[in-house]
Amino acid sequence: MTPQTEAHERVYNALIRSKCHEDASFAAYVLYASLFPD
């Protein structure tokens, strides 16, 4: 796992643990979609 991917994992995990779970999930989806376009 690259340091960049590891950082993304930390961000994603932090978002999941946030109180606004649905908003966090959406934010994570948008983040990943922008970082890893198909």
SULPEQUI-V385537 format. One line per field, one symbol per residue. ss: DSSP state (H for helix, E for strand, - for the rest). Layout:
# SULPEQUI-V385537
ss: ???
This chain:
# SULPEQUI-V385537
ss: --HHHHHHHHHHHHHHH---HHHHHHHHHHHHHHH---
